[in-house]
Amino acid sequence: MSTNPFSHKNTKTGKVMYLHITKGENGRLYYFSKDIIDAIPLPDGYVVETSKYTGMPYLRKRKEGE
């Protein structure tokens, strides 16, 4: 895992979003925000995809062989 905060450019607005983590009721919750403070690096075993409807990035677990 890298120590640099992970950033992703929103495809619809062109704004840069940073990855964050919080504790949810069922464990860890990853989310993207415009705020760089407390941003985290991309966790191992995850990939970033973009919603084709909103242009917002989201994480999903990497599949076998990816």
PDB file of N, CA, C and O in Angstrom, chain B, residues numbered from 101:
ATOM      1  N   MET B 101       0.841  -1.176   0.000  1.00  0.00           N
ATOM      2  CA  MET B 101       0.000   0.000   0.000  1.00  0.00           C
ATOM      3  C   MET B 101       0.888   1.242   0.000  1.00  0.00           C
ATOM      4  O   MET B 101       1.852   1.324   0.762  1.00  0.00           O
ATOM      5  N   SER B 102       0.568   2.183  -0.836  1.00  0.00           N
ATOM      6  CA  SER B 102       1.304   3.440  -0.953  1.00  0.00           C
ATOM      7  C   SER B 102       0.900   4.377   0.189  1.00  0.00           C
ATOM      8  O   SER B 102      -0.116   4.153   0.846  1.00  0.00           O
ATOM      9  N   THR B 103       1.695   5.427   0.425  1.00  0.00           N
ATOM     10  CA  THR B 103       1.359   6.381   1.478  1.00  0.00           C
ATOM     11  C   THR B 103       0.747   7.651   0.906  1.00  0.00           C
ATOM     12  O   THR B 103       0.312   8.515   1.668  1.00  0.00           O
ATOM     13  N   ASN B 104       0.703   7.788  -0.424  1.00  0.00           N
ATOM     14  CA  ASN B 104       0.111   8.972  -1.043  1.00  0.00           C
ATOM     15  C   ASN B 104      -1.406   8.836  -1.095  1.00  0.00           C
ATOM     16  O   ASN B 104      -1.914   7.753  -1.385  1.00  0.00           O
ATOM     17  N   PRO B 105      -2.144   9.923  -0.818  1.00  0.00           N
ATOM     18  CA  PRO B 105      -3.600   9.846  -0.900  1.00  0.00           C
ATOM     19  C   PRO B 105      -4.037   9.535  -2.331  1.00  0.00           C
ATOM     20  O   PRO B 105      -3.452  10.041  -3.288  1.00  0.00           O
ATOM     21  N   PHE B 106      -5.058   8.709  -2.469  1.00  0.00           N
ATOM     22  CA  PHE B 106      -5.557   8.337  -3.791  1.00  0.00           C
ATOM     23  C   PHE B 106      -6.525   9.405  -4.273  1.00  0.00           C
ATOM     24  O   PHE B 106      -7.410   9.832  -3.532  1.00  0.00           O
ATOM     25  N   SER B 107      -6.354   9.838  -5.524  1.00  0.00           N
ATOM     26  CA  SER B 107      -7.262  10.823  -6.105  1.00  0.00           C
ATOM     27  C   SER B 107      -7.800  10.289  -7.426  1.00  0.00           C
ATOM     28  O   SER B 107      -7.162   9.475  -8.093  1.00  0.00           O
ATOM     29  N   HIS B 108      -8.978  10.762  -7.783  1.00  0.00           N
ATOM     30  CA  HIS B 108      -9.629  10.340  -9.025  1.00  0.00           C
ATOM     31  C   HIS B 108     -10.383  11.540  -9.578  1.00  0.00           C
ATOM     32  O   HIS B 108     -11.064  12.244  -8.833  1.00  0.00           O
ATOM     33  N   LYS B 109     -10.265  11.776 -10.878  1.00  0.00           N
ATOM     34  CA  LYS B 109     -10.944  12.906 -11.504  1.00  0.00           C
ATOM     35  C   LYS B 109     -12.347  12.488 -11.943  1.00  0.00           C
ATOM     36  O   LYS B 109     -12.505  11.510 -12.674  1.00  0.00           O
ATOM     37  N   ASN B 110     -13.361  13.225 -11.499  1.00  0.00           N
ATOM     38  CA  ASN B 110     -14.751  12.958 -11.860  1.00  0.00           C
ATOM     39  C   ASN B 110     -14.920  13.187 -13.351  1.00  0.00           C
ATOM     40  O   ASN B 110     -14.558  14.252 -13.853  1.00  0.00           O
ATOM     41  N   THR B 111     -15.463  12.209 -14.072  1.00  0.00           N
ATOM     42  CA  THR B 111     -15.552  12.291 -15.527  1.00  0.00           C
ATOM     43  C   THR B 111     -16.611  13.283 -16.010  1.00  0.00           C
ATOM     44  O   THR B 111     -16.504  13.789 -17.127  1.00  0.00           O
ATOM     45  N   LYS B 112     -17.618  13.570 -15.206  1.00  0.00           N
ATOM     46  CA  LYS B 112     -18.664  14.509 -15.636  1.00  0.00           C
ATOM     47  C   LYS B 112     -18.332  15.950 -15.278  1.00  0.00           C
ATOM     48  O   LYS B 112     -18.571  16.854 -16.078  1.00  0.00           O
ATOM     49  N   THR B 113     -17.780  16.180 -14.077  1.00  0.00           N
ATOM     50  CA  THR B 113     -17.530  17.554 -13.624  1.00  0.00           C
ATOM     51  C   THR B 113     -16.079  17.970 -13.774  1.00  0.00           C
ATOM     52  O   THR B 113     -15.781  19.164 -13.808  1.00  0.00           O
ATOM     53  N   GLY B 114     -15.169  17.004 -13.864  1.00  0.00           N
ATOM     54  CA  GLY B 114     -13.746  17.322 -13.958  1.00  0.00           C
ATOM     55  C   GLY B 114     -13.112  17.623 -12.605  1.00  0.00           C
ATOM     56  O   GLY B 114     -11.930  17.962 -12.547  1.00  0.00           O
ATOM     57  N   LYS B 115     -13.871  17.506 -11.512  1.00  0.00           N
ATOM     58  CA  LYS B 115     -13.331  17.785 -10.177  1.00  0.00           C
ATOM     59  C   LYS B 115     -12.549  16.578  -9.671  1.00  0.00           C
ATOM     60  O   LYS B 115     -12.874  15.434  -9.988  1.00  0.00           O
ATOM     61  N   VAL B 116     -11.517  16.849  -8.883  1.00  0.00           N
ATOM     62  CA  VAL B 116     -10.704  15.786  -8.299  1.00  0.00           C
ATOM     63  C   VAL B 116     -11.317  15.362  -6.972  1.00  0.00           C
ATOM     64  O   VAL B 116     -11.638  16.199  -6.129  1.00  0.00           O
ATOM     65  N   MET B 117     -11.477  14.047  -6.794  1.00  0.00           N
ATOM     66  CA  MET B 117     -12.054  13.474  -5.589  1.00  0.00           C
ATOM     67  C   MET B 117     -10.988  12.634  -4.895  1.00  0.00           C
ATOM     68  O   MET B 117     -10.172  11.996  -5.561  1.00  0.00           O
ATOM     69  N   TYR B 118     -10.987  12.628  -3.550  1.00  0.00           N
ATOM     70  CA  TYR B 118     -10.008  11.895  -2.765  1.00  0.00           C
ATOM     71  C   TYR B 118     -10.700  10.793  -1.961  1.00  0.00           C
ATOM     72  O   TYR B 118     -11.830  10.955  -1.500  1.00  0.00           O
ATOM     73  N   LEU B 119     -10.004   9.682  -1.806  1.00  0.00           N
ATOM     74  CA  LEU B 119     -10.549   8.523  -1.110  1.00  0.00           C
ATOM     75  C   LEU B 119     -10.416   8.675   0.402  1.00  0.00           C
ATOM     76  O   LEU B 119      -9.369   9.075   0.911  1.00  0.00           O
ATOM     77  N   HIS B 120     -11.514   8.343   1.122  1.00  0.00           N
ATOM     78  CA  HIS B 120     -11.557   8.407   2.592  1.00  0.00           C
ATOM     79  C   HIS B 120     -12.153   7.119   3.125  1.00  0.00           C
ATOM     80  O   HIS B 120     -12.724   6.327   2.376  1.00  0.00           O
ATOM     81  N   ILE B 121     -12.014   6.920   4.424  1.00  0.00           N
ATOM     82  CA  ILE B 121     -12.581   5.740   5.079  1.00  0.00           C
ATOM     83  C   ILE B 121     -13.229   6.165   6.394  1.00  0.00           C
ATOM     84  O   ILE B 121     -12.752   7.074   7.074  1.00  0.00           O
ATOM     85  N   THR B 122     -14.320   5.494   6.733  1.00  0.00           N
ATOM     86  CA  THR B 122     -14.973   5.700   8.017  1.00  0.00           C
ATOM     87  C   THR B 122     -15.491   4.349   8.489  1.00  0.00           C
ATOM     88  O   THR B 122     -15.588   3.405   7.705  1.00  0.00           O
ATOM     89  N   LYS B 123     -15.820   4.260   9.765  1.00  0.00           N
ATOM     90  CA  LYS B 123     -16.371   3.008  10.292  1.00  0.00           C
ATOM     91  C   LYS B 123     -17.884   3.066  10.192  1.00  0.00           C
ATOM     92  O   LYS B 123     -18.521   3.982  10.711  1.00  0.00           O
ATOM     93  N   GLY B 124     -18.449   2.078   9.519  1.00  0.00           N
ATOM     94  CA  GLY B 124     -19.901   1.965   9.411  1.00  0.00           C
ATOM     95  C   GLY B 124     -20.401   0.907  10.374  1.00  0.00           C
ATOM     96  O   GLY B 124     -19.616   0.310  11.111  1.00  0.00           O
ATOM     97  N   GLU B 125     -21.684   0.677  10.371  1.00  0.00           N
ATOM     98  CA  GLU B 125     -22.269  -0.337  11.250  1.00  0.00           C
ATOM     99  C   GLU B 125     -21.758  -1.729  10.917  1.00  0.00           C
ATOM    100  O   GLU B 125     -21.623  -2.574  11.802  1.00  0.00           O
ATOM    101  N   ASN B 126     -21.474  -1.970   9.637  1.00  0.00           N
ATOM    102  CA  ASN B 126     -21.037  -3.295   9.194  1.00  0.00           C
ATOM    103  C   ASN B 126     -19.557  -3.352   8.837  1.00  0.00           C
ATOM    104  O   ASN B 126     -19.138  -4.261   8.122  1.00  0.00           O
ATOM    105  N   GLY B 127     -18.767  -2.417   9.311  1.00  0.00           N
ATOM    106  CA  GLY B 127     -17.332  -2.430   9.028  1.00  0.00           C
ATOM    107  C   GLY B 127     -16.874  -1.139   8.379  1.00  0.00           C
ATOM    108  O   GLY B 127     -17.416  -0.066   8.645  1.00  0.00           O
ATOM    109  N   ARG B 128     -15.873  -1.255   7.527  1.00  0.00           N
ATOM    110  CA  ARG B 128     -15.290  -0.084   6.884  1.00  0.00           C
ATOM    111  C   ARG B 128     -16.167   0.413   5.740  1.00  0.00           C
ATOM    112  O   ARG B 128     -16.780  -0.376   5.021  1.00  0.00           O
ATOM    113  N   LEU B 129     -16.216   1.730   5.586  1.00  0.00           N
ATOM    114  CA  LEU B 129     -16.961   2.351   4.509  1.00  0.00           C
ATOM    115  C   LEU B 129     -16.011   3.297   3.786  1.00  0.00           C
ATOM    116  O   LEU B 129     -15.511   4.253   4.379  1.00  0.00           O
ATOM    117  N   TYR B 130     -15.764   3.033   2.513  1.00  0.00           N
ATOM    118  CA  TYR B 130     -14.913   3.888   1.693  1.00  0.00           C
ATOM    119  C   TYR B 130     -15.789   4.865   0.936  1.00  0.00           C
ATOM    120  O   TYR B 130     -16.854   4.498   0.441  1.00  0.00           O
ATOM    121  N   TYR B 131     -15.340   6.115   0.845  1.00  0.00           N
ATOM    122  CA  TYR B 131     -16.093   7.118   0.100  1.00  0.00           C
ATOM    123  C   TYR B 131     -15.133   8.134  -0.505  1.00  0.00           C
ATOM    124  O   TYR B 131     -13.986   8.249  -0.072  1.00  0.00           O
ATOM    125  N   PHE B 132     -15.605   8.871  -1.508  1.00  0.00           N
ATOM    126  CA  PHE B 132     -14.811   9.897  -2.162  1.00  0.00           C
ATOM    127  C   PHE B 132     -15.340  11.265  -1.772  1.00  0.00           C
ATOM    128  O   PHE B 132     -16.547  11.470  -1.646  1.00  0.00           O
ATOM    129  N   SER B 133     -14.401  12.211  -1.580  1.00  0.00           N
ATOM    130  CA  SER B 133     -14.740  13.562  -1.159  1.00  0.00           C
ATOM    131  C   SER B 133     -13.804  14.542  -1.848  1.00  0.00           C
ATOM    132  O   SER B 133     -12.723  14.163  -2.299  1.00  0.00           O
ATOM    133  N   LYS B 134     -14.221  15.814  -1.931  1.00  0.00           N
ATOM    134  CA  LYS B 134     -13.359  16.849  -2.506  1.00  0.00           C
ATOM    135  C   LYS B 134     -12.261  17.274  -1.536  1.00  0.00           C
ATOM    136  O   LYS B 134     -11.298  17.924  -1.942  1.00  0.00           O
ATOM    137  N   ASP B 135     -12.393  16.914  -0.261  1.00  0.00           N
ATOM    138  CA  ASP B 135     -11.450  17.319   0.785  1.00  0.00           C
ATOM    139  C   ASP B 135     -10.241  16.382   0.805  1.00  0.00           C
ATOM    140  O   ASP B 135     -10.413  15.165   0.880  1.00  0.00           O
ATOM    141  N   ILE B 136      -9.018  16.927   0.738  1.00  0.00           N
ATOM    142  CA  ILE B 136      -7.808  16.106   0.742  1.00  0.00           C
ATOM    143  C   ILE B 136      -7.377  15.734   2.167  1.00  0.00           C
ATOM    144  O   ILE B 136      -6.615  14.786   2.357  1.00  0.00           O
ATOM    145  N   ILE B 137      -7.862  16.478   3.165  1.00  0.00           N
ATOM    146  CA  ILE B 137      -7.474  16.216   4.551  1.00  0.00           C
ATOM    147  C   ILE B 137      -7.971  14.824   4.961  1.00  0.00           C
ATOM    148  O   ILE B 137      -9.137  14.492   4.747  1.00  0.00           O
ATOM    149  N   ASP B 138      -7.095  14.023   5.542  1.00  0.00           N
ATOM    150  CA  ASP B 138      -7.365  12.655   5.993  1.00  0.00           C
ATOM    151  C   ASP B 138      -7.643  11.676   4.854  1.00  0.00           C
ATOM    152  O   ASP B 138      -8.208  10.608   5.087  1.00  0.00           O
ATOM    153  N   ALA B 139      -7.254  12.024   3.627  1.00  0.00           N
ATOM    154  CA  ALA B 139      -7.415  11.104   2.497  1.00  0.00           C
ATOM    155  C   ALA B 139      -6.448   9.931   2.676  1.00  0.00           C
ATOM    156  O   ALA B 139      -5.385  10.075   3.279  1.00  0.00           O
ATOM    157  N   ILE B 140      -6.836   8.767   2.141  1.00  0.00           N
ATOM    158  CA  ILE B 140      -6.033   7.556   2.311  1.00  0.00           C
ATOM    159  C   ILE B 140      -5.583   7.026   0.945  1.00  0.00           C
ATOM    160  O   ILE B 140      -6.164   7.382  -0.080  1.00  0.00           O
ATOM    161  N   PRO B 141      -4.558   6.180   0.932  1.00  0.00           N
ATOM    162  CA  PRO B 141      -4.163   5.529  -0.320  1.00  0.00           C
ATOM    163  C   PRO B 141      -5.158   4.432  -0.708  1.00  0.00           C
ATOM    164  O   PRO B 141      -5.951   3.987   0.122  1.00  0.00           O
ATOM    165  N   LEU B 142      -5.115   4.008  -1.949  1.00  0.00           N
ATOM    166  CA  LEU B 142      -5.981   2.933  -2.428  1.00  0.00           C
ATOM    167  C   LEU B 142      -5.612   1.638  -1.723  1.00  0.00           C
ATOM    168  O   LEU B 142      -4.454   1.225  -1.780  1.00  0.00           O
ATOM    169  N   PRO B 143      -6.566   0.979  -1.053  1.00  0.00           N
ATOM    170  CA  PRO B 143      -6.254  -0.258  -0.345  1.00  0.00           C
ATOM    171  C   PRO B 143      -5.943  -1.397  -1.316  1.00  0.00           C
ATOM    172  O   PRO B 143      -6.472  -1.441  -2.427  1.00  0.00           O
ATOM    173  N   ASP B 144      -5.079  -2.314  -0.885  1.00  0.00           N
ATOM    174  CA  ASP B 144      -4.754  -3.483  -1.695  1.00  0.00           C
ATOM    175  C   ASP B 144      -6.002  -4.318  -1.915  1.00  0.00           C
ATOM    176  O   ASP B 144      -6.828  -4.462  -1.014  1.00  0.00           O
ATOM    177  N   GLY B 145      -6.138  -4.869  -3.113  1.00  0.00           N
ATOM    178  CA  GLY B 145      -7.264  -5.736  -3.406  1.00  0.00           C
ATOM    179  C   GLY B 145      -8.504  -5.009  -3.895  1.00  0.00           C
ATOM    180  O   GLY B 145      -9.538  -5.648  -4.091  1.00  0.00           O
ATOM    181  N   TYR B 146      -8.442  -3.695  -4.100  1.00  0.00           N
ATOM    182  CA  TYR B 146      -9.577  -2.925  -4.575  1.00  0.00           C
ATOM    183  C   TYR B 146      -9.225  -2.214  -5.883  1.00  0.00           C
ATOM    184  O   TYR B 146      -8.062  -1.892  -6.129  1.00  0.00           O
ATOM    185  N   VAL B 147     -10.222  -1.975  -6.705  1.00  0.00           N
ATOM    186  CA  VAL B 147     -10.063  -1.191  -7.927  1.00  0.00           C
ATOM    187  C   VAL B 147     -11.124  -0.101  -7.929  1.00  0.00           C
ATOM    188  O   VAL B 147     -12.157  -0.223  -7.271  1.00  0.00           O
ATOM    189  N   VAL B 148     -10.857   0.965  -8.677  1.00  0.00           N
ATOM    190  CA  VAL B 148     -11.798   2.078  -8.774  1.00  0.00           C
ATOM    191  C   VAL B 148     -12.530   1.974 -10.100  1.00  0.00           C
ATOM    192  O   VAL B 148     -11.923   1.758 -11.149  1.00  0.00           O
ATOM    193  N   GLU B 149     -13.836   2.129 -10.034  1.00  0.00           N
ATOM    194  CA  GLU B 149     -14.659   2.194 -11.240  1.00  0.00           C
ATOM    195  C   GLU B 149     -15.472   3.475 -11.166  1.00  0.00           C
ATOM    196  O   GLU B 149     -15.590   4.087 -10.105  1.00  0.00           O
ATOM    197  N   THR B 150     -16.029   3.874 -12.298  1.00  0.00           N
ATOM    198  CA  THR B 150     -16.810   5.101 -12.366  1.00  0.00           C
ATOM    199  C   THR B 150     -18.226   4.780 -12.801  1.00  0.00           C
ATOM    200  O   THR B 150     -18.429   4.020 -13.748  1.00  0.00           O
ATOM    201  N   SER B 151     -19.196   5.346 -12.126  1.00  0.00           N
ATOM    202  CA  SER B 151     -20.593   5.154 -12.494  1.00  0.00           C
ATOM    203  C   SER B 151     -20.845   5.808 -13.843  1.00  0.00           C
ATOM    204  O   SER B 151     -20.508   6.974 -14.043  1.00  0.00           O
ATOM    205  N   LYS B 152     -21.437   5.061 -14.769  1.00  0.00           N
ATOM    206  CA  LYS B 152     -21.690   5.633 -16.093  1.00  0.00           C
ATOM    207  C   LYS B 152     -22.839   6.636 -16.062  1.00  0.00           C
ATOM    208  O   LYS B 152     -22.998   7.415 -17.002  1.00  0.00           O
ATOM    209  N   TYR B 153     -23.641   6.630 -15.002  1.00  0.00           N
ATOM    210  CA  TYR B 153     -24.762   7.553 -14.900  1.00  0.00           C
ATOM    211  C   TYR B 153     -24.381   8.876 -14.239  1.00  0.00           C
ATOM    212  O   TYR B 153     -24.793   9.942 -14.697  1.00  0.00           O
ATOM    213  N   THR B 154     -23.591   8.808 -13.158  1.00  0.00           N
ATOM    214  CA  THR B 154     -23.268  10.020 -12.405  1.00  0.00           C
ATOM    215  C   THR B 154     -21.837  10.502 -12.610  1.00  0.00           C
ATOM    216  O   THR B 154     -21.529  11.664 -12.348  1.00  0.00           O
ATOM    217  N   GLY B 155     -20.957   9.609 -13.080  1.00  0.00           N
ATOM    218  CA  GLY B 155     -19.541   9.965 -13.228  1.00  0.00           C
ATOM    219  C   GLY B 155     -18.776   9.875 -11.924  1.00  0.00           C
ATOM    220  O   GLY B 155     -17.586  10.188 -11.887  1.00  0.00           O
ATOM    221  N   MET B 156     -19.436   9.450 -10.843  1.00  0.00           N
ATOM    222  CA  MET B 156     -18.784   9.371  -9.534  1.00  0.00           C
ATOM    223  C   MET B 156     -17.995   8.072  -9.407  1.00  0.00           C
ATOM    224  O   MET B 156     -18.441   7.017  -9.857  1.00  0.00           O
ATOM    225  N   PRO B 157     -16.824   8.161  -8.794  1.00  0.00           N
ATOM    226  CA  PRO B 157     -16.018   6.949  -8.597  1.00  0.00           C
ATOM    227  C   PRO B 157     -16.516   6.141  -7.408  1.00  0.00           C
ATOM    228  O   PRO B 157     -17.123   6.678  -6.481  1.00  0.00           O
ATOM    229  N   TYR B 158     -16.246   4.833  -7.453  1.00  0.00           N
ATOM    230  CA  TYR B 158     -16.551   3.945  -6.331  1.00  0.00           C
ATOM    231  C   TYR B 158     -15.546   2.807  -6.337  1.00  0.00           C
ATOM    232  O   TYR B 158     -14.920   2.524  -7.359  1.00  0.00           O
ATOM    233  N   LEU B 159     -15.394   2.150  -5.183  1.00  0.00           N
ATOM    234  CA  LEU B 159     -14.468   1.035  -5.056  1.00  0.00           C
ATOM    235  C   LEU B 159     -15.204  -0.277  -5.163  1.00  0.00           C
ATOM    236  O   LEU B 159     -16.366  -0.389  -4.772  1.00  0.00           O
ATOM    237  N   ARG B 160     -14.517  -1.268  -5.697  1.00  0.00           N
ATOM    238  CA  ARG B 160     -15.016  -2.633  -5.644  1.00  0.00           C
ATOM    239  C   ARG B 160     -13.824  -3.544  -5.434  1.00  0.00           C
ATOM    240  O   ARG B 160     -12.696  -3.199  -5.785  1.00  0.00           O
ATOM    241  N   LYS B 161     -14.082  -4.717  -4.856  1.00  0.00           N
ATOM    242  CA  LYS B 161     -13.003  -5.673  -4.637  1.00  0.00           C
ATOM    243  C   LYS B 161     -12.542  -6.237  -5.968  1.00  0.00           C
ATOM    244  O   LYS B 161     -13.348  -6.512  -6.857  1.00  0.00           O
ATOM    245  N   ARG B 162     -11.245  -6.403  -6.092  1.00  0.00           N
ATOM    246  CA  ARG B 162     -10.653  -6.961  -7.309  1.00  0.00           C
ATOM    247  C   ARG B 162     -11.041  -8.429  -7.433  1.00  0.00           C
ATOM    248  O   ARG B 162     -10.997  -9.178  -6.456  1.00  0.00           O
ATOM    249  N   LYS B 163     -11.422  -8.834  -8.642  1.00  0.00           N
ATOM    250  CA  LYS B 163     -11.783 -10.219  -8.912  1.00  0.00           C
ATOM    251  C   LYS B 163     -10.530 -11.037  -9.159  1.00  0.00           C
ATOM    252  O   LYS B 163      -9.476 -10.487  -9.478  1.00  0.00           O
ATOM    253  N   GLU B 164     -10.641 -12.352  -9.012  1.00  0.00           N
ATOM    254  CA  GLU B 164      -9.520 -13.259  -9.291  1.00  0.00           C
ATOM    255  C   GLU B 164      -9.044 -13.050 -10.718  1.00  0.00           C
ATOM    256  O   GLU B 164      -9.858 -12.984 -11.639  1.00  0.00           O
ATOM    257  N   GLY B 165      -7.740 -12.947 -10.914  1.00  0.00           N
ATOM    258  CA  GLY B 165      -7.163 -12.811 -12.229  1.00  0.00           C
ATOM    259  C   GLY B 165      -7.083 -11.383 -12.757  1.00  0.00           C
ATOM    260  O   GLY B 165      -6.611 -11.178 -13.876  1.00  0.00           O
ATOM    261  N   GLU B 166      -7.526 -10.393 -11.991  1.00  0.00           N
ATOM    262  CA  GLU B 166      -7.441  -9.003 -12.436  1.00  0.00           C
ATOM    263  C   GLU B 166      -6.119  -8.404 -12.039  1.00  0.00           C
ATOM    264  O   GLU B 166      -5.860  -7.236 -12.327  1.00  0.00           O
TER     265      GLU B 166
END
